[in-house]
Amino acid sequence: MQVSLFVILLTLRFYITDRCFTKQEKQRDSYYVNNRNHGLCPAWHMGETLKYTEIKGEIYMGNMLHEIESYWSGRAEGYSKVNQDELQGEQKEKWMQVLHEKFPDREPGSISVLDIGTGPGFFAVILAEQGYRVTAVDYTPEMLEQARKNAGIYAGRINWYQMDAQKLDFPSGQFDVVVSRNLTWNLESPEKAYQEWHRVLKKDGIMLNFDANWYAHLFNQELRAAYEKDREQVEQMALEDHYTCTNIDWMEEIARKMPLSPVARPAWDCQVLKHIGFGKVIAEENIGDRVWSLTEKMNYASTPMFCVAAYR
């Protein structure tokens, strides 16, 4: 009798769990159906966007962090070569000019900077060269290894840490500036990451996030057509295709699971950052025009890079 009762209770538990999961799964599928043709989530659907991000991040994606790490581990050497070209070309000065304009108007030696998702170290290197007190973090050990190599004589001036951008192991109020490039789109819990970045900033600190609506074309027919046009243009100009030269199938598989891939940005970022507690948030939607090379502009013509500056 006791065994039978246990079986009944266990069956009931699985039934309830399955019903709850199915309901949440339908919410997710409904989101994709409703937005597949219209593309990106309107900025004014803030409550829905936050709810969707939470559901997708906590229930459906599970632990994507290791898969993302595996992908970027394989890309570390190739991505490092891209950064090396940037460090040796005109992009280095262009990026530094943009950063100088947005940084606090003080001596670099008095400004502590946290570079989150440093990758092969581009931001960390150019900032250390200018005398800023730089800390750089990345979750992928191979990326940090490449970053140290790229830093050369400046490697010892940079504090390097392997760390999850969504769970920073730093005390609150430690940094004057937080910078990041091409990272938030590839995070499981971007809102949680923003909360962490806000936490580690000092009072009156600045957060600068450079990103784009990467892989939004997977959810939008018009963007898909524009993306294909970019590929044709790149081929006609005999330029390197920054998409097809990678493991594009694996990257697209990951991108489909990322909560920000189908979301309208930087509108989403601005609203979330204000909700978190930043006092002023400013978005510049075509920062790529100032810092990208010709090859990048052709590759990403339909995916402009934006900058979100948030002031604590």
Phi, psi and omega in degrees: 000317179295320179297317180298318179296321178297316180298318180297315180296319180296318179297318179297321179297314180295325179296314180296316180299316181296319179296318180295316181294320180298320179297317179291324179296321178295324177298317180294311181298322178299321179300313181294319179298316183290337185247000185298315183270330181275347174088242194270147183296127180301144184298331186281354176271052187298311181300318180293320181297315181297318180296316181297316180300318181295315181297312184293320182290318189270330187256312191271324188279335182061225181258089178275347188303319182289324177293318178297318178299318180298317180299309184287338173297318178290336180268353190304310183293315180294320179293327178296323178295324176297315179296324178297320176297320178296318182293333182262353184249191183288343181297328180303312180291322179297314180295319182295324178296316179297315181295317179302319181297328187260345181283162175302145182276072179218172176298135181307324182295345180262003185246121177266129184238133174251117178262109185261128185071048187298337181061227177282010166094017186305303180299315182302318183291309185292331179284321177296323178300328182274358176097005177289153177273103193252134168240132183233134180232148173205151181277342186261114181304322180296325177294317179296324177297315178295322181297316179299319179296315182293333181287337177056235183291346181268356183303322181287346179269356182249134174273117184256135178219138168276121188199148177279125180299340182267356181209077185284137180261055178233152175295159178291149175063043185259333189242147176280326184221138170244129178236150178203149180220128175054045181239311190301328180297336187256022181254145177290321184230075184297326178294319177298321178299314179299323177297319178294319181294322176295319183297318186278353178282144172288165173300136185071014177287167184235136172247129179239118179240120178254119184205186180206171176278061183299132177065018173296339180295345177288346185238004187216122185294320179295317178294326177297317179296319179294322177298315179295324177296321176300318181297319179295318181296318179297319180293318180296327180271004178057042178258161176289132179273115184285353177262304187287346179277001178249179174281079190296324181296316180294318181295319179293325177298318177293315183300325179296339181263352182279134185295335183270351184303319180263012188259142181288119179231148013271010180302317179301313182300314183300315181291319179295317181296321176293321179296324181292326179135005175292139184286316181225136180228127181234132179247133173245113195273352180226047181295337179300331179300333183269334190240343184280151172282171178300317180300318178293318180299323178288318181296322189243030182304323182268002181228073184295143177277138177245163173234129173248119177254122181238131184249126185287000000 
